[in-house]
Amino acid sequence: DENGTEVAKVAVTVDGTWQKRGHSSKIGVVFVISVATGEILDYEVKSLVCYECRAREHMDRDSEEYKAWKASHTNCHINHSTSSEDMEASAAVEMFGRSVEKLHLKYTTFVGDGDSSSFWSSARSHDCKIWRQISCSQRGVWGHVQKRMGTALRKKLADGKGVAGKGRLTDKVINRIQNYYGNAIRENCGNLQGMKESIKAIQCHMIVDEDMSLKKQHRHCPKDKDTWCKFWADMHNKTNTYDNSKRLPAVFMKELDPIFKRLSDNALLSRCLQGFTQNQNESVNSQLWSRCSKTTFVGVRKVQIAVCETVAVFNTGAASKAVIMDLSGVNPGQSMLKALRDQDKRRIVTAGRKVSVKYRTQRKILWAKRKSK
């Protein structure tokens, strides 16, 4: 209860998207989405340009004509003055600041990806518990931290010390380690010690230690029947699929140890425990730019219209377009209503299929094949 108003505390995920690729876009959009419900709670369109103002740049600022236009120009589209990259942070602070008054909601938990600039601005500006976003459930999101492993290992290839080559640290091996690392995080949500043990297993599984027997070298690997470690799988199934020659030489144990220690740090892994995702933000961004292409020039007004349509469809389905038409004085016909309902039905069916065990298993297989090329 704040100032006599009942206020609900919610966890939100915040992410920005830009109309033009790169950090030179004149227009950016930031969404705040509820972690619990997946509903868009608020949005902000930021713009560095107003084309009405630009069209009158040649006019004399002291002329009566310009002054009259300036007085009537109350809907200027410029609402941001610093860099395009700062749009996300600026919009996040504004939306956090108005949440109590506008929505009777207090954003007490912030979920942002590893490069989320809005994290820092919101943290400094508001009393909120911060969770840096690292997902443990979907590749598209926990890839943020998973990519750190790939990036660190590829720096070893670029430092000129000759760690690449056959039986060495190749791109294919890096992809395997990166995938193992992502799985270690995803499969141990809520279990910090389990994550650390799984990450240690990757290091010992991938790198030869000639001073130990194979059993000791694979002591950290899972030993159940469904294990990903072929050494223990062979022990269970009485097969001979394990190939010790594909492992990295012993010299890499010391070379890569700092990377594994840094990426198994308690502070980093503890952010993974909640299993928060930012998938809904990526979905919203995709829907927005399918309505308003990034490759074609558009003005602020068109982006705002596309954002409003995206919010309506994302929160309440395609049938919400009929409500908008009705409010605009346009009577939607029966054929259109049927088409909108069918669109919503297909969306539900597709969503159900994508969360099925069969679909997710097939997706993992295809992903592994792509990464192994």
Secondary structure, 3 states (H helix, E strand, C coil): CECCECCEEEEEEEEEEECCCCCCCCEEEEEEEECCCCCEEEEEEEECCCHHHHHCCCCCCCCHHHHHHHHHCCCCCCCCCCCHHHHHHHHHHHHHHHHHHHHCEEEEEEEECCCCHHHHHHHHHCCCEEEECCCCCCHHHHHHHHHHHHHHHHHHHHCCCCCCCCCCCCHHHHHHHHHHHHHHHHCCCCCHHHHHHHHHHHHHHHECCCCCCHHHHCCCCCCCCCCCCHHHHHHHHCCCCCCHHHCECCHHHHHHHHHHHHCCCHHHHHCCCCCCCCHHHHHHHHHHHHHCCCCCCCCHHHHHHHHHHHHHHHHHCCCHHHHHHHHCCCCCCHHHHHHHHHHHHHHHHHHHHHCCHHHHHHHHHHHHHHHHC
